[in-house]
Amino acid sequence: MIVLENDCEIAPCLVEDLIADSAQEAILAARSLGATRWASLARGWSVAYLFGRLESIFASGEEPVGAFTRALDDLAEFFSFAAKSGFAALGQEAGNDFDPPNNFGSVEGVTGDHYGRLFKEFSSSSYWDEPARLLSLRLTRNEVDLDSLKDKEVLDAGCGGGRYTVAWRLLGAKRAVGIDVSRIGVEDARRRVAEAGISGVEFEEGSVLELPFRDESFDIVFSNGVLHHTVDWKAGIAELVRVLRKGGLGWLYLIEKPGGLFWDSIEILRVIMKDERRDVARGALQVLGIPANRIFYMLDHVLVPINIRLTPEEIEDCLAESGATSIRRLTRGADFDRIERIYQNDPYADLKYGVGENRFVFSKD
């Protein structure tokens, strides 16, 4: 073993996997750069590089494991050249503002700050138009009825910058409430909604693990990619079911296991980037001209403290134990969703995407 035990906990693909040797070499080469600002930027650029290479490999239809192994080898070669040539020595020491949190409050604080700053950079188009379109498509492709929204009250649990809270209102919900631990995100969401003059949308600062609402307060509860970043995802599910009204609709998205090369690549980047400053990582991608919504997509899971992947069975069992009924795992998504690529019989889909996104709908009796 040539990497740390903690690295293998973050990225299980570093042990007994077809890409393990190349992944370990890339990580060691990244660390050989040292701690200068240039080295941090170079590690940040590796995020854009691996995302881009993997997407090209997936689109090509070629056998993905060998191709991704070559991409990791190329990355290791780049880092090694930078270390030997002297490029890595450029710039002052970068420092580190990403110390691993060791208590509940700091996990929430780091996570909230990470997402709040990412969402704040979104353009108006990315904030207003994209979420409503994606939500509508994901619902209709899975035959979830949108016609009866006009009398519904919706909770967006873990709303981030409030994009999907607003999306539910734009799709016709009577009232949409977003709650999130990120003060930055909540304040930005309130500002955007006020400037747009949209009524029927509210935002609160608070935890999805202890929702400040009475039992059966909402017709629809929506939690989209949130609980896998918390210290107790099961408690979060129980809270969603608690505040859902009988006969209501629940929506839950949690990241998947197995996740194929897609999640292998992200977890390799989590190891490479685990000691980097978040502002430098964002800046490294901004200087490349990458738009804010794309930067969010790349850094979403890379720089967050907790990133738990779950099997469909684990999630379904927890929903049932929490009192959810009519539990259904969705098999369709937007065109770029991994679950949709599986549905469309993409070549090597299991190697690329594993089981695809864990999106569930459920109700309550």
Residue pairs with C-beta under 8 A, 6 or more apart in sequence:
1 8
1 15
2 24
2 28
3 14
3 24
3 27
3 28
3 271
7 14
7 27
7 271
8 14
8 15
10 267
10 270
10 271
10 274
11 23
11 264
11 267
11 268
11 270
11 271
12 267
13 19
13 20
13 23
13 264
13 267
13 268
14 20
14 23
14 24
14 27
14 268
14 271
17 23
17 264
18 65
18 69
19 65
19 68
19 69
19 72
19 261
19 264
22 69
22 72
22 73
22 76
23 72
23 264
23 268
25 72
25 73
25 76
26 72
26 73
26 75
26 76
26 79
26 268
26 272
27 268
27 271
27 272
28 76
29 75
29 76
29 77
29 78
29 79
29 80
29 83
30 43
30 46
30 75
30 79
30 272
32 79
32 80
32 83
32 88
33 39
33 42
33 43
33 79
33 82
33 83
33 88
34 83
34 88
34 89
35 93
35 94
35 95
35 96
36 88
36 89
36 90
36 91
36 92
36 93
36 94
37 90
37 91
37 92
37 93
37 94
37 280
38 87
38 88
38 89
38 90
38 91
39 82
39 88
39 91
39 94
40 94
40 276
40 277
40 280
40 281
40 284
41 280
41 283
41 284
41 287
42 78
42 79
42 82
42 87
42 88
43 272
43 273
43 276
43 284
44 273
44 276
44 280
44 281
44 283
44 284
44 285
45 284
45 285
45 288
46 75
46 79
46 269
46 272
47 269
47 273
47 281
47 284
47 285
47 298
47 299
47 302
48 284
48 285
48 288
48 290
48 298
49 75
50 71
50 75
50 265
50 268
50 269
51 265
51 297
51 298
53 68
53 71
53 74
54 68
54 71
54 261
54 262
54 265
57 64
57 67
57 68
57 71
58 64
58 341
58 346
58 352
60 67
61 347
63 348
64 261
64 348
64 351
64 352
65 261
65 351
68 261
68 264
68 265
72 268
81 87
82 88
94 276
94 277
94 280
95 277
96 275
96 276
96 277
97 277
97 278
97 279
98 110
98 274
98 275
98 276
98 277
98 278
98 303
100 305
101 107
101 109
101 110
101 305
104 231
107 230
107 231
107 305
107 306
108 181
108 207
109 181
110 304
110 305
111 181
111 182
111 229
111 230
111 304
111 305
111 306
112 180
112 181
112 182
112 183
112 184
112 185
113 182
113 184
113 278
114 278
114 299
114 303
114 304
115 160
115 161
115 180
115 182
115 185
115 304
116 160
116 161
116 182
116 183
116 184
116 185
116 188
117 184
117 278
117 279
117 282
118 282
118 292
118 295
118 296
118 299
118 300
119 160
119 161
119 162
119 163
119 182
119 185
119 188
119 296
120 161
120 184
120 185
120 188
121 282
121 292
121 295
121 296
122 161
122 163
122 292
122 293
122 296
123 291
123 292
123 293
126 163
126 291
126 292
126 293
127 161
127 163
127 166
127 192
128 163
128 166
128 170
128 196
130 163
130 293
131 163
131 164
131 166
131 167
132 166
132 167
132 170
132 171
134 167
134 334
135 164
135 167
135 168
135 171
136 146
136 171
137 333
137 334
138 330
138 332
138 333
138 334
138 337
138 359
139 146
140 146
141 332
141 333
141 340
142 330
142 331
142 332
142 359
142 361
144 249
144 361
146 171
146 172
149 168
149 171
149 172
149 173
149 174
150 172
150 173
150 174
151 174
151 219
152 173
152 174
152 175
152 219
152 220
153 173
153 174
153 175
153 176
153 177
153 217
153 218
153 219
153 220
154 165
154 168
154 169
154 173
154 175
154 176
154 177
154 218
154 219
154 220
154 221
154 222
155 177
155 178
155 179
155 211
155 213
155 217
155 218
155 220
155 221
155 222
155 243
156 162
156 164
156 165
156 168
156 176
156 177
156 178
156 179
156 222
156 223
156 224
157 179
157 208
157 211
157 221
157 222
157 223
157 226
157 236
157 239
157 240
158 179
158 180
158 208
158 223
158 224
158 225
158 226
158 227
159 165
159 178
159 179
159 180
159 185
159 186
159 189
159 203
160 180
160 182
160 185
160 226
161 185
161 188
161 189
161 192
162 178
162 180
162 185
162 186
162 188
162 189
162 190
162 192
162 193
162 201
162 203
164 178
164 222
164 224
165 176
165 177
165 178
165 189
165 201
165 203
166 176
166 189
166 192
166 193
166 198
166 201
168 176
168 220
168 222
169 175
169 176
169 198
169 200
169 201
173 200
173 220
174 200
175 200
175 201
175 202
176 200
176 201
176 202
177 201
177 202
177 203
177 204
177 218
178 186
178 189
178 201
178 202
178 203
178 204
179 203
179 204
179 205
179 206
179 208
179 211
179 212
180 186
180 203
180 205
180 206
180 208
181 205
181 206
181 207
181 208
182 205
183 205
186 203
186 204
186 205
189 203
190 203
193 201
193 203
204 212
206 212
208 223
208 226
208 227
208 230
208 236
208 239
208 240
209 230
209 231
209 232
209 235
209 236
209 239
210 239
211 239
211 242
211 243
213 243
214 243
215 242
215 243
216 242
216 243
216 244
216 245
216 246
217 243
217 245
218 243
218 244
218 245
218 248
219 245
219 248
219 249
220 244
220 248
220 249
220 250
220 251
221 240
221 241
221 243
221 244
221 248
221 249
221 250
221 251
222 250
222 251
223 236
223 240
223 251
223 252
223 253
224 251
224 253
225 253
225 254
225 255
225 300
226 236
227 233
227 236
227 237
227 252
227 254
228 254
228 255
228 306
228 307
228 308
228 309
228 310
229 304
229 305
229 306
229 307
229 308
230 236
230 306
231 306
233 254
233 308
233 310
233 318
234 318
234 322
237 252
237 315
237 318
237 319
237 322
237 324
238 322
240 250
240 252
240 322
241 250
241 319
241 322
241 323
241 324
241 362
241 364
242 322
244 250
244 363
244 364
245 364
246 364
246 365
247 363
247 364
247 365
248 363
248 364
249 361
249 362
249 363
250 324
250 360
250 361
250 362
250 363
250 364
251 359
251 360
251 361
252 315
252 319
252 358
252 359
252 360
252 361
252 362
253 357
253 358
253 359
253 360
254 308
254 310
254 315
254 358
255 263
255 301
255 307
255 308
255 309
255 310
255 357
255 358
256 263
256 309
256 310
256 311
256 312
256 338
256 354
256 355
256 356
256 357
256 358
257 263
257 309
257 310
257 311
257 354
257 355
258 311
258 354
258 355
259 309
259 353
259 354
259 355
260 338
260 350
260 351
260 352
260 353
260 354
261 351
261 352
262 338
262 352
262 353
262 354
263 309
263 354
266 301
266 302
266 307
267 307
269 302
270 301
270 302
270 303
270 307
273 281
273 302
273 303
276 303
278 299
278 303
281 299
281 302
281 303
282 295
282 299
285 294
285 295
285 298
285 299
286 295
290 298
301 307
310 358
311 355
312 329
312 355
312 358
315 358
315 360
316 327
316 329
316 360
319 327
319 360
319 362
320 327
323 364
324 362
324 363
324 364
325 362
325 363
325 364
325 365
326 361
326 362
326 363
327 360
327 361
327 362
328 360
328 361
328 362
329 358
329 359
329 360
330 339
330 359
330 360
330 361
331 339
331 343
332 339
332 340
332 343
333 339
333 340
333 343
333 356
333 357
333 359
334 340
337 356
337 357
338 352
338 353
338 354
338 356
338 357
339 353
339 356
339 357
339 359
340 356
341 349
341 352
341 353
341 356
342 349
342 350
342 353
342 355
342 356
346 352
346 353
